[in-house]
Amino acid sequence: MQKNGVFGQALTTNYEPNIMKIILAKNAGFCWGVKRVLKLTEEKIAKSDTKIFTHGQLIHNREVIRKLEEKGVCALPENASDNCLNELPENSSIIIRAHGIPPEEQEKLSIAGAEIIDGTCPHVVIIQKKVKEAFLHHRIVLILGDKGHAEVIGLLGYCPGEGYVISDENDIEKVPKNKPVTIVAQSTLDKKTFDKLTKIIKKKWNDCHIIDTRCDATTRRQDEAIELCGKVDAMIIIGGKNSANTNRLAQICRNEGVPSYHIENAEELQEIKFDKIKNVGVTAGASTPDWIIKSVIEEIAKIT
């Protein structure tokens, strides 16, 4: 695996210490949506001497955020007040992260007069369009995903008053039954949850349009983790503790019955006992850069 730039470096994937074999998942780390928004940010940093802001934290990784801050990039609150936006320095730029934002929030940024760099993942843009289309056809939109997640909040903005977040089957009972429904999913939702919730919903609505909007890259990463669980004695999942897709990845591994450890960096490996582990699998969330993955693998090799 080879990645370059401010946030990544060359990564060798085959480490085989004498005592323990380390298997790195092929699709571990940055997804293409995160790569894209970081590339846009790198290009803006290189070309501009004006103040650069991001709408909320650009990605859910503290190490990357720290590097951005060192380069002068500041994160605005996700629901920045009008006063906050009015006080932005002249010629400021605001980068919208891959999760996307509600349309009314984007309108506020436009009114503030700052240059807007839209880093919304193209896959998320497709979901936004599906939600808007369903709303315009007077359908209730059921968004399968995590309440409060930035992507979900953004999607709700495209179906004001007609959108419901479904995190579990109890949420389904709160949805009015007087209109047809369209189902979409948060891009990082796992297949097991998607299938379970859609099966229940189909029984309650005759007019039910299901759109599987889960990201292919996320699905591959999750399927790969499940396959890897069958080959190892333990799993190491690397990524921010506030990263929804990394938390979901860790839960998937736990569900496979394999001891699974969610860490943010190599330092946390000291808390794990490797003495009885012969094979360990390593994967990482979509907001985890290569250099953190590399440092974790090298530290495991040292420990063992």
Wavefront OBJ file of the C-alpha trace (Angstrom):
o trace
v 0.000 0.000 0.000
v 1.529 3.338 -1.042
v 0.109 6.739 -0.201
v 1.817 10.123 -0.232
v 1.142 13.650 0.932
v 0.937 15.592 4.159
v -1.213 13.012 5.932
v 0.223 9.724 4.640
v 3.469 7.894 3.900
v 4.602 4.614 2.404
v 3.166 1.611 4.235
v 4.476 -1.946 4.050
v 1.704 -4.431 4.734
v 3.601 -7.688 5.387
v 5.123 -7.986 8.841
v 5.965 -11.495 10.063
v 7.824 -11.504 13.405
v 9.154 -14.836 14.658
v 6.597 -15.190 17.435
v 3.415 -13.763 15.966
v 2.016 -13.151 12.511
v 0.479 -9.729 11.841
v -2.094 -9.516 9.051
v -3.068 -6.050 7.826
v -6.437 -5.707 6.118
v -6.105 -4.614 2.505
v -8.689 -1.822 2.801
v -7.590 -0.445 6.180
v -7.464 3.324 6.537
v -8.571 6.354 4.553
v -11.594 5.953 2.318
v -11.649 7.877 -0.945
v -14.045 10.509 0.422
v -11.633 11.344 3.250
v -8.666 11.306 0.856
v -10.528 13.757 -1.367
v -11.340 16.297 1.347
v -7.802 16.113 2.754
v -6.392 16.650 -0.730
v -8.609 19.726 -1.141
v -7.355 20.960 2.231
v -3.689 20.323 1.353
v -4.101 22.201 -1.919
v -5.746 25.161 -0.169
v -3.014 25.289 2.479
v -0.340 25.284 -0.236
v -1.962 27.963 -2.397
v -3.521 30.352 0.105
v -2.206 32.750 2.723
v -5.714 33.545 3.989
v -7.371 31.991 7.037
v -8.738 28.477 6.502
v -11.581 27.061 8.592
v -13.356 23.719 8.544
v -17.035 23.200 9.305
v -16.603 21.094 12.434
v -13.627 18.766 12.730
v -12.589 17.793 9.219
v -12.269 14.097 10.103
v -12.626 12.103 13.324
v -8.946 11.639 14.054
v -7.178 13.666 16.718
v -3.693 13.220 15.239
v -4.756 14.545 11.845
v -6.653 17.431 13.444
v -3.530 18.348 15.414
v -1.466 18.435 12.211
v -4.075 20.667 10.584
v -4.026 23.033 13.547
v -0.233 23.258 13.297
v -0.742 24.461 9.733
v -3.179 27.150 10.906
v -6.444 25.422 10.022
v -9.193 26.058 12.590
v -12.439 24.178 13.137
v -15.664 26.167 13.406
v -18.467 24.859 15.629
v -20.818 22.597 13.666
v -23.704 24.982 14.376
v -21.780 28.227 14.167
v -23.836 31.257 15.156
v -24.392 34.154 12.781
v -22.203 36.343 15.026
v -19.394 33.807 14.776
v -19.622 33.738 10.989
v -19.854 37.535 10.754
v -16.593 37.848 12.661
v -14.578 35.700 10.262
v -11.467 37.400 8.840
v -11.813 38.856 5.362
v -11.222 36.414 2.480
v -11.584 33.399 4.765
v -12.192 29.932 3.373
v -14.475 27.313 4.891
v -14.044 23.653 3.997
v -17.116 21.400 4.289
v -16.106 17.955 5.480
v -16.905 14.659 3.757
v -20.020 14.086 5.925
v -21.803 17.033 4.306
v -24.044 19.611 5.982
v -27.734 20.584 5.828
v -28.630 22.962 2.965
v -29.720 25.702 5.376
v -26.299 25.565 7.038
v -24.577 25.899 3.679
v -26.799 28.914 2.949
v -25.588 30.530 6.193
v -21.979 30.040 5.129
v -22.690 31.607 1.733
v -24.298 34.647 3.338
v -21.243 35.072 5.564
v -19.225 35.811 2.425
v -16.464 33.238 2.923
v -15.168 31.074 0.101
v -16.801 27.653 0.431
v -14.826 24.566 -0.529
v -17.259 21.667 -0.658
v -15.518 18.505 0.491
v -18.740 16.498 0.793
v -18.067 12.926 -0.279
v -19.602 12.387 -3.755
v -21.307 9.251 -2.425
v -22.949 11.295 0.352
v -24.082 13.830 -2.280
v -25.907 10.977 -4.043
v -27.687 10.080 -0.779
v -28.657 13.724 -0.258
v -30.231 13.796 -3.724
v -32.170 10.587 -3.028
v -33.507 12.067 0.221
v -34.512 15.324 -1.459
v -36.266 13.452 -4.272
v -38.268 11.355 -1.793
v -39.217 14.484 0.170
v -40.428 16.255 -2.976
v -42.627 13.232 -3.711
v -44.236 13.621 -0.280
v -42.713 10.488 1.176
v -41.476 10.018 4.739
v -37.721 9.422 4.743
v -36.314 6.824 7.121
v -32.579 7.241 7.602
v -30.997 4.106 9.028
v -28.019 5.220 11.074
v -26.676 6.900 14.178
v -28.597 9.732 15.823
v -26.472 12.853 16.033
v -23.940 11.735 13.424
v -22.862 14.579 11.134
v -23.822 12.761 7.928
v -27.277 11.935 9.292
v -27.830 15.522 10.464
v -26.938 16.697 6.974
v -29.389 14.263 5.376
v -32.221 15.366 7.667
v -31.802 18.864 6.264
v -32.986 17.593 2.867
v -36.300 16.302 4.225
v -37.346 18.885 6.855
v -40.134 17.631 9.077
v -40.436 14.372 7.121
v -37.249 12.587 8.171
v -36.768 10.035 10.955
v -33.518 8.497 12.141
v -33.845 4.769 12.741
v -31.103 3.384 14.974
v -33.030 0.379 16.265
v -36.444 -1.243 15.898
v -37.932 0.883 18.718
v -37.476 3.980 16.537
v -39.698 2.447 13.861
v -42.736 2.595 16.161
v -42.416 6.389 16.397
v -42.925 6.921 12.663
v -46.441 7.921 11.495
v -48.085 5.356 9.214
v -50.106 7.805 7.098
v -47.586 8.199 4.250
v -45.417 5.987 2.068
v -41.776 5.682 3.166
v -38.396 5.732 1.502
v -35.474 4.094 3.272
v -31.862 5.233 2.920
v -28.847 4.370 5.050
v -25.966 6.222 6.586
v -23.065 5.372 4.285
v -21.140 3.503 7.006
v -24.023 1.318 8.220
v -23.242 -2.398 8.421
v -25.147 -4.928 6.321
v -26.513 -6.881 9.295
v -28.225 -3.816 10.768
v -29.454 -2.652 7.358
v -31.028 -6.026 6.574
v -32.590 -6.379 10.025
v -34.236 -2.930 10.040
v -35.444 -3.012 6.429
v -37.076 -6.410 7.015
v -39.094 -4.994 9.936
v -40.056 -1.823 8.064
v -41.273 -3.732 4.990
v -43.809 -5.548 7.157
v -45.301 -2.261 8.403
v -45.603 -0.293 5.117
v -47.019 -1.562 1.868
v -45.521 1.361 -0.022
v -41.889 1.090 1.019
v -39.042 2.113 -1.282
v -35.674 0.777 -0.112
v -32.465 2.374 -1.410
v -29.260 0.710 -0.238
v -27.006 3.751 0.069
v -24.250 2.062 2.050
v -20.772 2.893 0.751
v -19.066 0.124 -1.235
v -15.694 0.944 0.326
v -17.177 0.669 3.816
v -18.864 -2.615 2.937
v -15.586 -4.042 1.638
v -13.786 -2.946 4.795
v -16.421 -4.540 7.013
v -16.577 -7.787 5.000
v -12.803 -7.969 5.042
v -12.751 -7.555 8.828
v -15.235 -10.416 9.230
v -13.124 -12.652 6.998
v -9.969 -11.700 8.901
v -11.618 -12.542 12.222
v -11.795 -16.144 11.083
v -8.025 -16.305 10.632
v -6.668 -14.619 13.780
v -6.698 -14.859 17.564
v -7.281 -11.117 18.097
v -8.137 -7.963 16.164
v -6.673 -4.489 16.500
v -8.970 -1.768 15.151
v -7.294 1.627 14.722
v -9.226 4.880 14.623
v -10.708 7.762 16.564
v -12.896 6.873 19.503
v -15.362 9.442 18.110
v -15.333 7.842 14.652
v -18.663 6.158 13.918
v -17.300 3.910 11.178
v -14.379 2.769 13.363
v -16.679 2.037 16.303
v -18.919 0.048 13.992
v -15.905 -1.847 12.636
v -14.835 -2.710 16.184
v -18.342 -3.906 17.069
v -18.471 -6.110 13.976
v -15.233 -7.783 15.061
v -16.549 -8.284 18.604
v -19.707 -9.825 17.188
v -17.513 -12.417 15.489
v -16.375 -13.564 18.944
v -12.754 -12.506 18.507
v -10.998 -10.441 21.227
v -11.015 -6.988 19.654
v -9.192 -3.845 20.743
v -10.118 -0.375 19.498
v -7.110 1.929 19.798
v -6.250 5.385 18.508
v -2.468 5.074 18.433
v 0.485 2.779 19.132
v 0.800 3.897 22.759
v -2.441 2.115 23.661
v -0.916 -1.237 22.661
v 0.840 -1.364 26.026
v -2.485 -2.244 27.649
v -2.925 -5.369 25.499
v -1.476 -8.768 26.424
v -0.032 -10.471 23.342
v 1.603 -13.460 25.042
v -1.062 -15.989 23.954
v -1.750 -14.501 20.518
v -0.221 -16.304 17.524
v -1.990 -14.385 14.761
v -3.299 -10.837 15.040
v -5.392 -8.955 12.491
v -5.151 -5.207 12.011
v -7.703 -2.959 10.352
v -8.504 0.737 10.582
v -11.388 3.129 10.136
v -11.880 5.432 7.172
v -10.351 8.419 9.001
v -7.105 6.703 10.033
v -3.956 7.801 8.126
v -1.299 5.352 6.945
v 1.393 6.674 9.254
v -0.637 5.769 12.332
v -1.334 2.271 10.960
v 2.367 1.861 10.196
v 3.402 2.948 13.690
v 0.945 0.504 15.280
v 2.215 -2.434 13.229
v 5.835 -1.580 13.980
v 5.056 -1.325 17.699
v 3.293 -4.721 17.696
v 6.375 -6.210 16.031
v 8.591 -4.710 18.742
v 6.381 -5.943 21.575
v 6.271 -9.490 20.235
l 1 2 3 4 5 6 7 8 9 10 11 12 13 14 15 16 17 18 19 20 21 22 23 24 25 26 27 28 29 30 31 32 33 34 35 36 37 38 39 40 41 42 43 44 45 46 47 48 49 50 51 52 53 54 55 56 57 58 59 60 61 62 63 64 65 66 67 68 69 70 71 72 73 74 75 76 77 78 79 80 81 82 83 84 85 86 87 88 89 90 91 92 93 94 95 96 97 98 99 100 101 102 103 104 105 106 107 108 109 110 111 112 113 114 115 116 117 118 119 120 121 122 123 124 125 126 127 128 129 130 131 132 133 134 135 136 137 138 139 140 141 142 143 144 145 146 147 148 149 150 151 152 153 154 155 156 157 158 159 160 161 162 163 164 165 166 167 168 169 170 171 172 173 174 175 176 177 178 179 180 181 182 183 184 185 186 187 188 189 190 191 192 193 194 195 196 197 198 199 200 201 202 203 204 205 206 207 208 209 210 211 212 213 214 215 216 217 218 219 220 221 222 223 224 225 226 227 228 229 230 231 232 233 234 235 236 237 238 239 240 241 242 243 244 245 246 247 248 249 250 251 252 253 254 255 256 257 258 259 260 261 262 263 264 265 266 267 268 269 270 271 272 273 274 275 276 277 278 279 280 281 282 283 284 285 286 287 288 289 290 291 292 293 294 295 296 297 298 299 300 301 302 303 304
